[in-house]
Amino acid sequence: MKLYTFFRSSASYRVRIALNLKGLDYEHVPVHLRRGGGEQFSPDYKMKNPQALVPTLEDGRFLTQSLAIIEYLEERYPEPALLPKDPADRATVRALALVIACEVHPIQNLRVLNFLKNELKLAEAETNRWAQHWIDLGFTALEQMVSKQEKFCFGDTPTLADLCLIPQLANARRFGCDPAKYPTLVRIDAHCNTLPAFVKAAPENQPDAE
């Protein structure tokens, strides 16, 4: 397998954690989102991913969208499981993950922020405030949703929800958010980051880290 990834991409970070938890070997193929106007826009890469986004997983075919990739890995390599067996529990975990993947992360994606800066002419401070607003809105709800949890977002093992949370918290810190407002999320983050699969997937530990 080949993973087309960027060290700072939250979506790529999710997939790296999933691959590590499942003990799968893969080739790391860096796609720099800022260099030369963005390597993701090259004709060669857009043949692999027409959206010009990362990650892309190459495994016989080109698979895109991080949650779809993780669900693919879950179905093909079911152990260790990243989703509970009970249908209602699975829906709960997916809902936690989607709060981040659909409601929080996309609104401060690189291409959204570039539009704010380049087209709407927002200053850096205003752009960061935009990001902080949407992160806070999502994290406030998520904190309430997982308030009874100790080590993980759901249950006693890592799930899809944790794979989304930990990269998003790293992203929040980059934008100057104060995670102390979300003590349960911070506790989960601290525990997950003691696990080798999460540590290995962290942005600073990637071959293309800057």
C-alpha positions in Angstrom: 0.0 0.0 0.0 1.0 3.6 -0.7 -0.3 6.5 1.4 -0.2 9.9 -0.3 0.0 12.2 2.6 1.2 15.5 4.1 2.6 15.6 7.5 0.4 18.4 8.8 -2.8 17.2 7.2 -5.4 16.2 9.8 -7.1 13.8 7.4 -3.9 12.1 6.6 -3.1 11.9 10.3 -6.3 9.9 10.9 -5.4 7.3 8.3 -1.8 7.0 9.5 -3.2 6.2 13.0 -5.6 3.6 11.5 -2.8 1.9 9.5 -0.6 1.8 12.6 -3.2 0.4 14.9 -3.9 -2.4 12.4 -0.2 -3.1 12.1 -0.2 -2.5 8.3 3.0 -1.6 6.4 2.7 1.1 3.8 4.9 3.4 1.7 4.8 7.0 2.7 4.5 9.3 -0.4 4.6 12.9 0.6 2.5 15.5 -1.2 3.4 19.0 -0.1 0.3 21.2 0.0 2.2 24.5 0.0 5.4 24.0 -2.1 5.3 25.3 -5.6 1.7 26.3 -5.4 0.7 22.9 -4.0 1.9 19.6 -5.3 -1.6 18.3 -4.9 -2.5 20.2 -8.1 0.0 18.5 -10.3 -1.6 16.6 -13.2 -0.1 13.4 -12.1 -1.6 13.6 -8.6 -5.0 14.8 -9.8 -5.2 11.6 -11.9 -5.0 9.8 -8.5 -7.3 12.2 -6.6 -9.4 14.5 -8.8 -10.2 16.6 -5.7 -6.5 17.5 -5.3 -6.7 16.6 -1.6 -4.8 14.3 0.7 -4.9 11.5 1.8 -5.1 9.0 -1.1 -4.5 5.3 -0.4 -3.2 3.2 -3.3 -4.1 -0.4 -2.7 -4.9 -1.9 -6.1 -6.9 1.3 -6.8 -6.9 4.8 -5.6 -9.1 5.4 -2.5 -9.9 8.9 -1.3 -11.6 10.6 1.6 -10.1 9.7 5.0 -13.2 8.2 6.6 -13.9 6.1 3.5 -10.3 4.9 3.6 -10.5 4.0 7.3 -13.8 2.2 6.7 -12.1 0.2 3.9 -9.3 -0.7 6.2 -11.8 -1.7 8.9 -13.7 -4.0 6.5 -10.5 -5.6 4.9 -8.5 -5.8 8.2 -11.2 -6.1 10.9 -8.8 -6.6 13.8 -8.3 -4.7 15.9 -11.7 -3.2 15.4 -12.1 0.6 15.2 -15.9 0.3 15.4 -18.0 -1.5 18.0 -20.1 -4.5 17.1 -23.5 -3.2 18.3 -25.2 -1.1 15.6 -26.2 1.7 18.0 -22.7 1.9 19.4 -21.3 2.0 15.8 -23.7 4.9 15.0 -22.6 6.7 18.2 -18.9 6.4 17.3 -19.5 7.5 13.7 -21.5 10.5 15.0 -18.6 11.5 17.2 -16.2 11.2 14.3 -18.5 13.1 12.0 -18.8 16.1 14.4 -15.1 16.6 13.6 -14.8 15.3 10.1 -17.9 17.1 8.7 -18.7 19.9 11.1 -15.3 21.2 12.3 -12.4 20.2 10.1 -13.6 21.2 6.7 -14.3 24.8 7.7 -10.7 25.5 8.5 -9.2 23.3 5.8 -6.2 24.9 3.9 -8.2 25.7 0.8 -10.9 27.4 2.9 -8.4 29.5 4.8 -6.6 30.4 1.5 -9.9 31.6 0.1 -10.5 33.8 3.2 -7.0 35.3 2.9 -6.7 35.6 -0.8 -10.2 36.3 -2.0 -11.9 37.9 1.0 -8.7 39.6 2.1 -9.0 38.7 5.8 -5.9 39.3 7.9 -4.1 36.4 9.6 -5.7 37.3 13.0 -9.2 37.3 11.5 -8.5 34.0 9.7 -7.4 32.4 13.0 -10.5 33.8 14.7 -12.6 32.1 12.1 -10.9 28.8 12.7 -11.1 29.1 16.5 -14.8 29.8 16.3 -15.7 26.6 14.4 -13.3 24.5 16.5 -14.8 25.8 19.7 -18.4 25.2 18.5 -17.6 21.6 17.6 -15.4 20.8 20.6 -18.0 22.3 23.1 -20.5 19.8 21.8 -18.0 16.9 21.6 -16.9 17.6 25.2 -20.5 17.1 26.4 -20.9 14.0 24.2 -17.9 12.2 25.7 -18.0 13.7 29.2 -18.3 10.3 30.9 -15.4 8.7 29.1 -11.9 8.2 30.6 -9.3 7.0 28.1 -11.1 7.0 24.8 -14.1 8.7 23.1 -16.1 5.5 23.4 -15.4 2.2 25.3 -12.0 0.8 26.3 -10.2 0.8 23.0 -9.4 3.3 20.3 -12.2 3.9 17.8 -12.8 6.0 14.7 -13.8 8.8 17.0 -10.3 9.0 18.6 -8.7 8.9 15.1 -10.5 12.1 14.3 -10.1 13.8 17.7 -6.4 13.6 18.2 -5.4 15.2 14.8 -8.1 17.9 15.3 -6.7 18.8 18.8 -3.3 19.1 17.2 -4.9 21.4 14.6 -6.6 23.4 17.3 -3.4 24.1 19.1 -1.8 25.4 15.9 -4.6 27.9 15.6 -4.1 29.1 19.2 -7.1 27.5 20.8 -7.1 26.8 24.5 -7.8 23.1 24.9 -8.2 23.5 28.7 -11.8 24.4 28.1 -12.4 20.7 27.1 -10.9 18.7 30.0 -12.3 15.3 28.8 -11.0 15.8 25.3 -7.6 16.7 26.7 -7.6 13.7 29.0 -8.4 11.4 26.0 -5.7 13.1 23.9 -3.1 12.6 26.6 -3.9 8.9 26.9 -4.0 8.2 23.2 -0.7 9.9 22.8 0.9 7.3 25.1 0.1 4.7 22.5 2.8 3.9 19.9 0.3 3.9 17.0 -0.6 7.5 17.7 2.9 8.6 18.5 4.2 7.1 15.2 1.5 8.9 13.2 2.1 12.4 14.8 3.0 15.2 12.3 6.4 15.8 13.9 7.4 12.1 13.4 6.7 12.0 9.6 9.5 11.8 7.1 8.3 15.0 5.4 8.0 17.0 8.7 9.3 20.5 8.6 
